[in-house]
Amino acid sequence: MALSRFWTFIRILSIGYVLVMLATGHQYTLGGLVNGKQGDPFIVAEMDTTALQGTPLLANIRSAGEAGYQQGDKLYTINSTGVVKVSVGKQQADGLFETCKSTLTSLWLPLIGYLTFFCGLLNLLVDSRAMEKMAKVLSPIFHRIFPDLSKDHPAYGFMTLNFAANFLGLDSAATPFGLKAMESMQADNPEKDKATNSQIMFLCLHAAGLTLLPTSIIGYRAAQGAANPADIMIPCIITSFVGTIAALFLVAWKQRINLFNLPVMLSVVGVSVVIGGLMAYITGLGGVQKFHFTDNLSNGMLLVIILLIVGYAFLFERYFTQKGTNMFDSFIHGAKDGFTTGLRVLPYMIAMLAALSIFRNSGLMGIVMDGLSWTMALVGVDKQVIDAIPVALMRPFSAGGSRGFMLDAMKTYGPDSLTGQLSCLFQGAAETTFYVVALYFGSVNVKNSRYTLGIMLLVDLICVITAVGVCTVYFS
């Protein structure tokens, strides 16, 4: 319900706002909002060359050629029909049509590929009965966190693989595992259009995104010339760990789940020990060695997981024979199921991302960000922190948008400045909340997400506050 209202409100408010701006002369054209691309010049006026005939401005524009003539904050360009276009700045995001197109080509098609492959592997786990055995092993812990699920529920195995992939920074692998977990829980859902407690708990833990290896963030920092690109790892681990614990306890409080029992507490302590040990080892490595180790660890673990799945299925091939199938046919059957899942999620992806495109390009998001920055400055928040806030604000809406802000912050203030480091931390230790809710609940046709969105946004806020504290202490 909350997601539906958000989707509706931002569309109505954004379109209404931009129409008012057009009517009052503060907006020149709506073309960019509908057909534009991110980074296109933002047109504020157009003039016919006949009106500028004989002026120094026209001579400068013509001599500048295709690059255009820059005068102050205005860029003048002339097209083949002799119209001079005046632009100020760049368009913040792809327009409506371009967003629909890029969602299909840049997001959905790759997702289909990941889903097809990994769902094929997951079906090997199911047909070889490995998922059943994994669920029994994990049930003492998971049943206390997900009390509504049976003690040997197959979702436990899918969730474990999802958490493991997130932990290793393997987003492309985490999504298929997570979607299968949601489907598995949906099979027991008595109200098919309403999220269950277990689905909410899983999605909040997934979105908190406990991450050990933020490899993409390290790569961006290296490209921007950071002195030690991997120095963001420990703050990112701490921040995402705090976010995960916060999500766990907030949802448990809401669902009246008692987490203070031996299996759960031992699991939390065990994870903490593993993270602490890896952090200690990684900290002792040099810059190049650190990046090399983390890259090999994440990709190596993915290959090991694939090897274990295929190897286990081969050892217990008799289970496939008993079902009248074989490993290859089992993989193909699972892969087809992955493709079907991908078809179901496409409308939800386009609906959410198109709404966010209008929200950004209308200028309303900029107003919200400016207002929050002004409020934070008023209460004495450090300017370096304020300069990084756009990344934190954009992250729940758009990974691409927040990435753009992060790169701009590193370029403007330097990758080793507090602003640059905080921007990376906001990007690496949070999730695209609205997109995730739309994707995961959309995959199982759940329309009422209940309190999921509220808790996920609260966890995002906790991560932002934690990131500021950790970054300030760690890099001071």
N, C-alpha and C positions, 0 to 999 in steps of 0.2 A: 504493500500500500504506500509506504513512504517513497519508494522508488518511482512508483507511478505518478505520485503527486509532484515529486521533484522534476520528472521528465515533462510533465504538463506545464508546471509553473515557469520553468526556464524558457520553454518555447513561447508561451504567451507573453511573458515579461520582455524577453529579448526582441521578439518581432514587434511588439507594441512600442518598445523604447526606440528602436531604429526607425520606425515609421514616424514617430513624433520628431526625432532628430532631423529626418528628411523634410518634414513639413515646416519646421522652424529654420531651415537653412543651415543646420549644423552638420548635415550629412549630404554629400554631393551625389553619390551613386550607390545603388544597391547591387551593382554587378559583382563586386568582390564577395559579398555575402553569399551569393548564389553560385557564381561560376569561378571565383578567384582561387588562387593557390597560395599556400603559405610562402611568405617571402616576396610576393608580388608587391610592387609599389602601391601605396595607399593613395588613390586619386582623390584630390580635394577640389580640383577645378580643371576646366578645359577652355582653351582659347583658340580662335581661328587666327591663322598667320596673317590674314589681311588686317586684323586689328593691331598687329605688332609690326607691320611693314615699316622698314626704315629705322627701327629702334636697335640700340646696342644689344638688348636682351635677345632679340631674334637672331642677330648675327652670332652671338655666343652659343645659342642653342644649336644652330646649324653647324658651327665649327666643332662642337663637342661630339657630334655623330651619335651613334647608337647608345653610347654610355650615358648621354644626357649631361646637362649643365646644372651644376650644384650651386645654389645661391642661398646661403644661410641653411635653414633646415628644409628648403624646398628643392626638389629635383625637377628640372624641365626637360621633357623629351618630346620629339616630334615624330608623328607616324607618317605612313605613306600617303595619307589623304590630306596632309598639311595641317592637322589638328595638333596643337601644343597641349600636352597633358602635364599638369602640375601635381606632384605627389609629395607627401610628407610621411616618412617612415615606411614600414613594411606591414603587410597584412599578417595578423597574428596566427591565423590557422587556415587550413584549406576551407574553401567555400562548401556549400551544401552538396552540390553535385560531385565535386572532387573528393569530398569525404566519403560519399557513397562508393565511388570508384576505387579509392585507395583502401577502403575497408575490405572490399572484395579481393583486390589483387595483392595488397601488402600484408593483410592480417588474416583474412579468412582462408585463402588458398594455402599459405604455409601451415595454418592450424589444421586444415584438412590432411595435409601430409603427415604432420606429427600424430594426429589422432589415428589415422589409418595404420601407421606402423606400430605405435605403442599399444593400441587396442588389440592388434593381432598378437603381440607378445602377452598381453594380459589374458587373452583367451587360452593361451598355452598354460598359464598358471591355473586357470579355472579347470580346464579339462584334465590336467595332470594331478589335480586335487591338492596342489601346493597352497593355493589360497585358503582352502579349508584348514590345512594344518597350521598355516601362518595365523589364522584367526584364533585357533585354539591356544596357541602360544601367547598371543597378545591379549587375550580376553581378560586376564586378571587386572590389567591396567586400563584397557580401553572401556571395559564394561562399567568401570567406576566413573569415567569421564562421559561416557555415552550410555547412561543406564536404560534408556528406552530401547536400545538394540539388544538382541539376544547375545549370549556369551560367545557364540561361534559365528557371528555375522560376517559375511564375506567382505563387507565394507571396511573392516579393520585392515585387511591386507592392502586394499587400494589406498586407504588413508596413509598407511605406513610408507608406501612407495611415493606418495605425493609429498609427505613431509620430508622424506629423504632427498627427493629431487630438489625441493626448495632449499633445503639445508646446503646443498652443494651448488646452488646457483643455476640449476638446470631448469629454467622456466618452461622451455619447450617440452620437456618430459613431464614436468609436474602437472601441467594442464590436463593431458589425457587421463592420468591417474586420478586426478581430482574429479573430473567429470564422471568417471566410472564409479567413484565412491558415491557421488550424488545420485546417480541412477540406481545404485544398489540400495541406498536408503529410501529412495522414492518408491521402490517396490513394496515397502512396508508402510507407506504413508496412507493413513485412512482418509485424509482430506487432501486430494491430489493437487489442489491449487494453493495450498497453505503450507509454508515451511514447517518442518518438524523441529523439535528441540535439537536432535542430533545433527540435522543439516545445518542449523544455525551455529552450533558449537564448532563443527568442522570448518565451515566457511570463515568464521572469525579467526580460528587458529591458522588457517591457510593464508588469509589476508595479512595477518601479523608478520608472516614471512620470515621465520627464524632462518638467518642466512649465515653461513660460514665463509663462503667464497664469493664476494661481490666482484667477479671477474670483469664484467662489463664496465663497472665504475673505475676499476683500476686501469683498464684500457683507455678510457676517456682521459683520465688524469695523466697517463703517460703521453698521450697525444698532445696534451696541452702543456707539456714540459714541466710537470711537477718534479721536485727534487727527489721525492720518494713516493712513487705512485701508489704503492701498496700500504702506505701509512694509514689509510682510511679503514683498513680491515678491522682492527680491534674496536674502534668506536662503532662501526657498523654492526659487528657481532653483539656488542653490549646493548645497543639501541634496539635491535630486532629481538633480542632475548627478553628485554624488559617489556616490549610490546606483546610478545607471545604470552608471557606470564600474566600480563594485564588482561589480555583477551580471555585467557583460561579462567581467571578468577571472576571477571566481570560477568561472563556468560554463566558460570557456575552459580554465582550469587543470584542472577536473574532466574535460573532454573532450579534453584534450591538444591544444588548438588554439593555434597560434602566431599571436599578434596583432601581433607586431612586424614588420610589413611596410608598405611605402609606402602602398598604398591605404587601409588601416585607420587608420594613424597620421595621414594627411592628413585623413581624415574626422573623426577626433576633434578635431584641431586646427581644422578648418573649422567644426564645430559650436561649439567653444569661442569662436571669433572672432565668429560670429553672435550667440551668447548675450551675449558681452561688449559687442558694439556696441549691441544692443538694451537691455541693462542701462544702459549709459552714457546713451543717449538718454532712456530712461524715467526715470532718476534726475533728469534735469534738468527734468522736468515738475512742475507743481504738483499738489496733492492731487486736485482735481476733474479737471484735465486728464489726470492719470495714469490715473485710473479710466476716463475717457471714451475715451482712446486704446486702452487694453488691451481694453476691451469691444468697441470697433469692430474692432480688429485680429483678435480671435478669431472673432467672428461674420462679419466681412468675408471672412476667409480661407476659412471654410466655404462661403460663397456663391460665392467665386471657384473653389473646387474643383468645386462642382456645375456652375458655368458652363463650366469647362474640359472636364469629362466630357461634358456634353451637346453643347457646341460641337464637340469633337473627333469625337464620334459622328456629328454631322450632316455634317461635312466628309467623312467616310469612310463615308457611308451605303451605298456600293456593296458594302461587306463584308456588310452586313445582307441586301442583295438577293441576293448570291451564296449565302447560307445559307437563302434562301427565307423571310425574315422581314423585320421592319421595326423601327424604334427603339422604338415603343410596345409591340409584342408582346415584344420583347427585355426591356424594363423589367418587364413583367408576369410574364414567366417567372422573372426573377431575384427579383422580389418574392415570388412563391409559394415559391421556395426559401428565402427569409428567414423566411417564416412557418413552414415545416417545421422549420427550425433552432430557432426559438423553442419549438416543441412538444417538441423533444428535450431542451432544457435545463431545462424546468420541474421535472421530478422531482428533479434534482440541486439546484436552488435551494431547493426546499422541504425536502429532506432536511437540507441544511447549516444553513439558517436556523432550522429547528425545533429542531435539536440545540443551537444557540447560545442559543435562547430558554430552554430548560430549564437550560442551564449558568448563565446569568445569574440567572434567577429562583430557582434553588436556593440561591444565596448562595455557591457555591463560587468564582465569579469574584471576588467581593468579598474572600474570604479570600486568594486569590492576590495580588490588588492590595495589600491591607493588609500582607501578608507582605513583598512586594517593597519597599514604601514604608518599612517598618520596617528592612529590611536596608540600604537606601540611606541612611537617616538614621544608621544605626550606623556606616557608613564615612565619614560627614561630607559627604554630598551636600547642597547648598544646599536649604533647604526650599522655595524658589520653584520649583526644578526638580522636587522630589518632588510638589508640588501639581499639576503638569502631567502627571505620569507616567500617570494613569488614561487620558488620551486616547491615549497611545502604546500602552498595553496593549490597549485596546479596538479600536484601528484595524484590526489584522489580522482581527478577528472580525466587526465590524459598523460600517459607515459611519454609520448612524443613531445607534448607541450612542455612538460616539466624538464625533459632532457634538454630542450632548446634553451630554457632559462638557466639550467645548470651550466651548459657550455658557455653561454653568454656571461654568466657570473665569473667563471674561471678566466675567460678572455679579458673581461673588464677589470677585475680586481686581482687576478693572479690565482693559480691553482693552489698555492701554498698560503694564501690569505685565509683568515677565519671565514670570510664570506664564501670563498671557493671551497673550503673544506666542508662547511656546513651544507652548502648546496649539494655536494656529492653525498653527504650523509642522508639528507632528506630524500634524495633520489634512490639511494641504495637500501634504505631501511624501511621503506613504506611500499604500499601497493596501490594500484589504480582501483580504488574502492568501488566507484559506481560501475565501472566496466566489469569488474569481477562479479559483483552482485547480479548484473544483467546477464552475464555469460553463464554463470553456474546455475542460477535459478531458471534462466531461460532454457537451458538444456533439458530440464525435466518439467517444463511448463508450469512452474510454481509462480503464481502471480502475487501472492501475499507473503512478503518476506518478513513480516512482523517487526521485531526490534533489531533485526540484523544490521541494517544501515546505521542506526543510531550508535550501536556499540562499536562498529567498525570505525566510524568517524571519531568516536571518543578515544579509541586505541590510536588512531592517527595523531590526535592531539597529544596523547601521552608520549608517543614516539618523538614528536617535534620538541616537546619540553625536555625529554631525556637527551635528545641529540644536541641541543644547545648546551646543556650541562656537561655532557661527556666531552664534546668538542672543545669547550672552553677550558676544561681541566686538562684534557689529554694533550692539547697543542699549546698550552700556555708555558 
